[in-house]
Each structure stands twice: as C-alpha cells, then as structure tokens.
Amino acid sequence: MSRPVVWLLHLANFLVGGTGLVYAWMLYFLEPTDPYAVAHHPFQPQVQHLHVWTAPVLVFALGLVWLSHAWRHWTLGVSERRRSGAAMLACAAPMVLSGYFLQTAVEEGWRQTWLTVHLLSSAIWIAAYLGHLLSARKSR
C-alpha cells in the first residue's frame, strides 16, 4: 500500500473509531443533567454527526485497501497477519451496512437489531485493526 493510503486508513479509523467510542460513552455511561434532555452530554449530537460524516471516508479507504492490499495478499497466499486481516474483512460489511440501516430504520425492533450488529462488528473491527497494526510492528 502507498503511504497516502495507509495514512488515510489510519486517519479514517481514528476519526470514525474515536467518535464512535466517545458517542457510545456519552450515550451509555453518562447521565443527563436535565431530566428532560434528549442528549446525555451537550456535545453528543455533534459527536454523532462527526461519526456519521467521517464514516464514508473509512468506507472509501477500505475500498482502496481492498484493491491495493487485501485482495492481492489473499490471492498470493500471504499468511502473515492473515487472521487479523480476515477478521477485519469479515466484520467490515456488517459494520458499514448496519451503520447505514441504523440511520434509516424506524421500527424499534430493527433499530435495536442494527444497533447490536453495529456495536459488535465495530468492537471486533477495532480489536482486529489494532491487532493487525501491533503484529505488523512485531514483525519488523
């Protein structure tokens, strides 16, 4: 992969993963100061918007990585760091699609389903991404 693609992927993961973690923290671990407040934190809507706005950058970066790295390594039979790469590939589509469906679902049952899929696949993605990076550093 070229350096610009690597940095785009790192930046997109940092922005999307960071805003997702901060948003989840605000939503699930903070109590609203006002009992009538919709948001648990004054910046919660802005963090959610940043998460949604930066997610397409990650999707674009994933496409670049697929073309320049993942598919090539898969077809060449490169086994180094294959487990973490395969875990990332396996949860990329559920993470992206559930994020989209979560924004468009109106029925509460479907919203909960997509939320669960999104949280689980995103947690696996972050763990696999960090594992992929750390194992790359060890092999150098």
Secondary structure in CASP SS format (residue, H / E / C, confidence):
PFRMAT SS
TARGET T0000
AUTHOR 0000-0000-0000
METHOD secondary structure of the structure
MODEL  1
M C 1.00
S C 1.00
R H 1.00
P H 1.00
V H 1.00
V H 1.00
W H 1.00
L H 1.00
L H 1.00
H H 1.00
L H 1.00
A H 1.00
N H 1.00
F H 1.00
L H 1.00
V H 1.00
G H 1.00
G H 1.00
T H 1.00
G H 1.00
L H 1.00
V H 1.00
Y H 1.00
A H 1.00
W H 1.00
M H 1.00
L H 1.00
Y H 1.00
F H 1.00
L C 1.00
E C 1.00
P C 1.00
T C 1.00
D C 1.00
P C 1.00
Y C 1.00
A C 1.00
V C 1.00
A C 1.00
H C 1.00
H C 1.00
P C 1.00
F C 1.00
Q H 1.00
P H 1.00
Q H 1.00
V H 1.00
Q H 1.00
H H 1.00
L H 1.00
H H 1.00
V H 1.00
W H 1.00
T H 1.00
A H 1.00
P H 1.00
V H 1.00
L H 1.00
V H 1.00
F H 1.00
A H 1.00
L H 1.00
G H 1.00
L H 1.00
V H 1.00
W H 1.00
L H 1.00
S H 1.00
H H 1.00
A H 1.00
W H 1.00
R H 1.00
H H 1.00
W H 1.00
T H 1.00
L H 1.00
G C 1.00
V C 1.00
S C 1.00
E C 1.00
R C 1.00
R H 1.00
R H 1.00
S H 1.00
G H 1.00
A H 1.00
A H 1.00
M H 1.00
L H 1.00
A H 1.00
C H 1.00
A H 1.00
A H 1.00
P H 1.00
M H 1.00
V H 1.00
L H 1.00
S H 1.00
G H 1.00
Y H 1.00
F H 1.00
L H 1.00
Q H 1.00
T H 1.00
A C 1.00
V C 1.00
E C 1.00
E H 1.00
G H 1.00
W H 1.00
R H 1.00
Q H 1.00
T H 1.00
W H 1.00
L H 1.00
T H 1.00
V H 1.00
H H 1.00
L H 1.00
L H 1.00
S H 1.00
S H 1.00
A H 1.00
I H 1.00
W H 1.00
I H 1.00
A H 1.00
A H 1.00
Y H 1.00
L H 1.00
G H 1.00
H H 1.00
L H 1.00
L H 1.00
S H 1.00
A H 1.00
R H 1.00
K H 1.00
S H 1.00
R C 1.00
END
